[in-house]
Amino acid sequence: MLAPVPRPPGSLATRCSRALLAPRSRLSLLALLLLTAAVLVVLYEPQRLLASGWPPRTSGADAVLLFALAYGVCTAAFVPRPVLNLAAGALFGSAAGLTGAVAGTVLGAGISFTLGRYLGQDALRPLVRGRWLTAADGQLSRHGFRSMLAIRLFPGVPFAAANYCAAVSRMKYVPFLLATGIGSVPNTAAYVVAGAQAGSPGSPAFLFSAGFIVLSGLGAAVVAWRKRHGLRAAAAPARDDAPEPELVAGAR
């Protein structure tokens, strides 16, 4: 019988590619990208460019499309959405501004979801432990559309945090993007109308949008408080059922 031919060891390029594609390496790349985006936002303040330095030659649908693209990139780079929504209303008015803002919201959420799914999910899923994290992961994985719709309707959860939490879960793309687009409309519209009517703060439209923003924020705080209270109440019986240390020691 012929002796088996020994396989040559993996080449240096193969070992390097495996190391670069490892979950921890991809997570490190994601952290580097997010840190770079945050630093660029602090240094250059792109929200000021959107509000005051808009290219003068662009107008109409092209301007709204360009704004939506810039909006999506800025939200993925942690620019606050309320500022961008106000800028959308000030630049394009209520109807066109809402269209560009919602499109930019979906685009920014998709960018963040993609980055989190392909660069962070494999490394972060083994760390999903504990009662709260496991419950949140199960809710997003099993009831993705409904859960994300509720998160977008009540602006208590930061936009970026919701995107990356959904990416780490097993939630699908279509429910995530669809729930983001639908659920973001009411709050986004309030800010866009406020931006469009900023020149007349006593107008009914401005007062209505400002009131809606305040009420939605209060509603989100109440929902978050009740949810936290419910989780604590559910965890209390489990702690009460635990055996006393002295009894355990005496049984031994």
Secondary structure, DSSP 8 states (H G I E B T S, - for coil): -----------HHHHHHHHHTSHHHHHHHHHHHHHHHHHHHHHH-HHHHHHH---TT--HHHHHHHHHHHHHHHHHTT--HHHHHHHHHHHH-HHHHHHHHHHHHHHHHHHHHHHHHHHTHHHHGGG--SHHHHHHHHHHHHSHHHHHHHHHHSTTS-HHHHHHHHHHTT--HHHHHHHHHHHTHHHHHHHHHHHHTTT-TTSHHHHHHHHHHHHHHHHHHHHHHHHHHHHHHHHHHHHHHS--HHHHHHH-
